[in-house]
Amino acid sequence: MYIIGENIHIMSKKVKEALRARDAKFFQDLAVRQVEAGAQALDVNLGPRKKDWEEVFPWIVRTLEAVVDVPLSFDTTNVDGMEAALKTVTKAQPILNSTSAEPERLERVPLLAKQYNAKLIALTMGKAGIPVSADERVSIALETLIPRMLEIDFPITDLIIDPLVLTVSGCQEYCPECINAVHMLQYAWDPPPMVSVGLSNVSNAVPRENRPLINRTYCAMLMGAGLKMMIADPLDAKLRETIRIIEERDDSTPVGRLYLKIHDRIAAMEEPQPEDVDMSDPEQVAIWKTVQILLNKVIYADGYLEQAQPAMAMA
């Protein structure tokens, strides 16, 4: 799994304060810790920076490149800020995060990525927003995003399609469709572009104590669909362990065997079954409940882990 570390994000109070103070050591320590934990690239989300973008984007690039050699992924809506960052990069091939299928963005951002030899994340989102169904998301990729890349001779090998993970809290019906979209995108073009998602989006607006379980369960399901790249938290040891279990096919623990069964069911385009689960094991029951939520079989509620096992999930 290629992990783009998510932790340099302006939504974090600590990141916001460190950026205000231009605290280089804070960002360097955070970058090094993510890379040491296994991140192969770093997402850098500083927001649009409408007032200080000319100074701040070059500053963050120089700050991070002083201590790490991995690609930097610039996550901003400010296209001028993207270019200021790209002009400063001296090390690994950068990533632009992102374009969408909206005409004004699709016109400019891919050309910028091509000019500076950057990989490009392209979202399956158009003017009408994010469609629910996997078919519609894949259609955006095939009918709008990829044709634009071909039009400007942008290498498909540098294109990364993001079918968009949305939160299970409020957008639950999107969760199984994103799994289907990941699976479909691998067969929709030859050669297929890379596929990546923002994993932690699935647990946005969820109580903090439930977020890691939802993230790693969804990760196992997406890996079953063929996902090999994601923006995620490399500092989450249990998430890393789930990825290791699946990649190494480690069935030495009951929970490991369950994650492998979930992965294998999704890979076979099947749904996980109750017989896959030891219902006397509370940890496995929690994972099973989470799978049912993510498949939109049981209505999500913040206290779902405290609820009695739904009868429909046991059927």
C-alpha positions in Angstrom: 0.0 0.0 0.0 1.3 3.4 -1.1 0.5 5.7 1.8 0.4 9.5 1.4 0.6 10.8 4.9 -2.3 13.0 5.8 -1.2 14.8 9.0 0.0 18.2 7.6 -3.6 19.5 7.4 -4.8 23.0 8.1 -7.9 21.6 9.9 -5.5 20.6 12.7 -5.3 23.3 15.4 -1.6 22.5 15.9 -0.8 22.8 12.2 -2.7 26.0 12.0 -0.8 27.5 15.0 2.6 26.2 13.7 1.9 27.7 10.2 1.0 31.1 11.8 4.3 31.0 13.7 6.3 29.6 10.7 7.5 26.9 13.1 9.7 24.9 10.8 10.7 22.4 13.4 7.1 21.4 14.0 6.5 20.6 10.4 9.9 18.9 10.0 9.3 16.7 13.0 5.8 15.8 11.8 7.1 15.0 8.3 9.9 12.8 9.6 7.6 10.9 11.9 5.2 10.1 9.1 8.0 9.0 6.8 9.5 6.8 9.5 6.1 5.3 10.1 5.9 4.3 6.4 4.5 7.2 4.4 5.8 7.2 0.9 4.6 10.7 0.2 3.2 13.6 2.2 0.0 15.5 1.6 0.4 19.2 2.4 -2.9 20.9 2.9 -2.5 24.5 4.0 -5.8 25.7 2.7 -6.2 28.2 -0.1 -3.9 30.8 1.6 -5.4 33.6 -0.4 -3.3 36.4 1.2 0.1 34.8 1.7 0.3 32.1 -0.9 3.4 33.6 -2.6 5.4 33.2 0.5 3.9 30.3 2.3 3.9 27.6 -0.4 7.6 28.0 -1.2 8.4 28.2 2.5 6.7 24.8 3.3 8.4 23.1 0.4 11.9 24.3 1.5 11.1 23.4 5.1 10.0 19.8 4.3 12.6 19.1 1.6 15.3 20.0 4.2 14.5 16.7 6.1 12.6 14.3 3.8 13.1 13.1 0.2 9.6 11.7 -0.5 7.1 13.3 -2.9 5.0 16.2 -1.6 1.3 16.3 -2.6 -0.1 19.9 -2.7 -3.7 19.8 -1.5 -5.2 23.3 -2.2 -7.8 25.0 -4.3 -5.3 27.8 -5.0 -3.9 27.1 -8.4 -1.4 29.9 -8.2 -0.3 28.4 -4.8 0.2 25.1 -6.5 2.5 26.7 -9.1 4.5 28.5 -6.4 5.0 25.2 -4.7 5.9 23.4 -7.9 8.5 26.0 -8.8 10.2 25.4 -5.5 10.4 21.6 -5.5 13.9 20.2 -6.0 13.5 16.6 -5.0 10.9 13.9 -5.7 8.2 14.1 -8.4 5.4 16.1 -6.8 1.7 15.5 -6.8 -1.1 18.0 -7.4 -4.2 17.4 -5.3 -6.4 18.0 -7.2 -8.4 18.7 -10.3 -12.1 17.8 -10.8 -14.2 17.5 -13.9 -15.4 21.1 -13.4 -14.5 22.9 -16.6 -12.5 25.8 -15.2 -10.4 23.5 -13.0 -9.9 20.8 -15.6 -8.7 23.5 -18.0 -5.9 24.8 -15.9 -4.7 22.2 -13.3 -3.7 19.3 -15.7 -1.6 21.8 -17.8 0.1 22.9 -14.7 0.9 19.2 -13.7 2.2 18.6 -17.2 4.4 21.7 -17.2 6.1 20.8 -13.9 6.1 17.0 -14.4 3.8 16.3 -11.4 1.4 13.5 -10.8 -2.2 14.6 -10.8 -5.1 13.4 -8.5 -8.4 13.8 -10.4 -11.7 13.7 -8.5 -14.8 12.1 -10.0 -16.8 15.2 -9.3 -18.4 17.6 -11.8 -20.4 20.7 -11.7 -23.4 18.8 -10.3 -21.2 17.6 -7.4 -20.4 14.0 -6.4 -22.7 11.3 -7.8 -23.7 8.5 -5.6 -23.4 5.6 -7.9 -20.2 3.9 -8.9 -21.2 3.9 -12.6 -21.6 7.6 -12.6 -18.3 8.2 -10.9 -16.5 5.9 -13.3 -18.3 7.6 -16.2 -16.8 11.0 -15.1 -13.3 9.4 -15.2 -13.9 7.8 -18.6 -15.8 10.5 -20.4 -14.2 13.7 -19.0 -11.1 13.2 -16.9 -9.1 10.8 -19.0 -10.1 12.4 -22.4 -8.7 15.7 -21.1 -5.4 14.0 -20.2 -5.2 12.5 -23.7 -6.0 15.9 -25.2 -3.0 17.5 -23.6 -0.8 14.4 -23.9 -0.6 14.0 -20.1 0.9 10.6 -19.2 -1.9 8.3 -17.9 0.8 6.7 -15.7 1.0 10.0 -13.8 -2.8 10.2 -13.4 -4.4 9.2 -10.1 -8.2 8.9 -10.0 -10.0 9.5 -6.7 -13.5 8.2 -6.6 -14.1 10.1 -3.4 -14.7 8.7 0.0 -17.5 10.4 1.9 -18.4 10.2 5.5 -20.5 7.3 6.8 -22.2 9.9 9.0 -24.7 11.6 6.6 -23.5 10.1 3.3 -23.7 6.4 4.2 -25.1 5.4 0.8 -21.9 6.6 -0.9 -19.7 4.1 1.1 -20.4 0.8 -0.8 -20.6 2.7 -4.1 -17.0 4.0 -3.6 -15.9 0.4 -3.1 -17.5 -0.6 -6.3 -16.0 2.4 -8.1 -12.5 1.4 -7.0 -13.0 -2.1 -8.4 -14.5 -0.9 -11.7 -11.7 1.7 -12.3 -9.1 -1.0 -12.5 -10.8 -2.5 -15.6 -12.1 0.7 -17.2 -9.0 1.7 -19.2 -5.9 0.0 -20.6 -3.6 0.6 -18.9 -5.6 1.7 -15.9 -4.7 4.9 -14.1 -3.8 4.6 -10.4 -6.6 4.9 -7.9 -6.4 6.6 -4.6 -8.8 7.7 -1.9 -8.8 9.9 1.2 -9.4 7.1 3.7 -10.1 9.2 6.8 -13.0 11.0 5.1 -15.1 7.9 5.8 -15.1 8.7 9.5 -15.4 12.5 9.4 -18.0 13.8 11.9 -17.9 10.5 13.7 -17.0 10.4 17.5 -13.2 10.2 17.8 -13.2 6.9 19.6 -14.9 5.2 16.7 -12.9 6.7 13.8 -9.9 4.3 13.8 -12.1 1.2 13.7 -14.2 2.6 10.8 -11.0 3.7 8.9 -9.2 0.3 9.2 -12.4 -1.7 8.4 -13.0 0.4 5.3 -9.4 0.0 4.4 -9.7 -3.8 4.4 -12.7 -3.5 2.2 -11.1 -1.1 -0.3 -8.0 -3.3 -0.4 -10.3 -6.1 -1.4 -11.5 -4.0 -4.2 -7.9 -3.5 -5.3 -6.9 -0.3 -3.7 -3.1 0.2 -3.6 -2.8 3.9 -2.8 -4.4 6.2 -0.2 -4.1 9.4 1.8 -4.2 8.2 5.4 -2.6 8.5 8.8 0.6 6.5 8.9 0.9 7.2 12.6 -2.2 4.9 13.2 -0.4 1.7 14.3 -3.6 -0.4 14.1 -4.3 0.7 10.6 -0.7 -0.1 9.5 -1.1 -3.6 11.2 -4.4 -4.2 9.2 -2.6 -3.4 6.0 0.3 -5.7 6.9 -2.1 -8.5 7.8 -3.7 -8.3 4.4 -0.5 -7.8 2.4 1.3 -10.6 4.1 -1.8 -12.9 4.3 -1.2 -13.3 8.0 -3.9 -15.5 9.4 -2.2 -16.1 12.8 -4.9 -14.3 14.8 -8.7 -14.4 14.9 -9.0 -10.8 14.0 -6.4 -11.1 11.3 -8.4 -14.0 9.8 -11.6 -11.9 9.8 -9.9 -9.0 8.0 -8.6 -11.4 5.4 -12.1 -12.9 5.0 -13.6 -9.4 4.5 -10.9 -8.6 2.0 -11.4 -11.8 0.1 -15.2 -11.5 0.0 -15.0 -8.0 -1.4 -12.3 -9.2 -3.9 -14.7 -11.9 -5.1 -17.5 -9.2 -5.3 -19.3 -10.9 -2.5 -20.6 -9.5 0.8 -19.0 -10.7 4.1 -21.1 -13.3 5.8 -22.0 -13.9 9.5 -20.3 -17.2 9.4 -17.0 -15.4 8.8 -17.3 -13.9 12.3 -16.9 -15.4 15.8 -19.8 -13.6 17.5 -18.4 -14.5 21.0 -15.5 -12.2 20.3 -16.4 -8.5 21.0 -13.6 -7.2 18.7 -14.9 -9.3 15.8 -18.5 -8.2 16.5 -17.4 -4.6 16.4 -15.7 -5.1 13.0 -18.8 -7.0 11.7 -21.1 -4.2 12.8 -18.8 -1.7 11.1 -18.9 -3.7 7.8 -22.7 -3.7 7.9 -22.7 0.1 8.3 -20.2 0.6 5.5 -22.2 -1.6 3.2 -25.3 0.5 4.0 -27.1 -2.5 5.4 -27.7 -1.0 8.9 -28.4 2.7 9.5 -25.4 4.5 11.0 -25.7 6.0 14.5 -22.9 7.3 16.6 -23.6 4.7 19.3 -23.8 1.8 16.9 -21.2 -0.2 18.7 -23.3 -0.1 21.9 -26.5 -1.2 20.2 -27.7 -4.8 20.2 -26.6 -6.8 17.1 -29.2 -5.9 14.4 -31.3 -8.9 13.4 -31.0 -8.2 9.7 -27.2 -8.3 10.0 -27.4 -11.8 11.5 -29.8 -13.1 8.9 
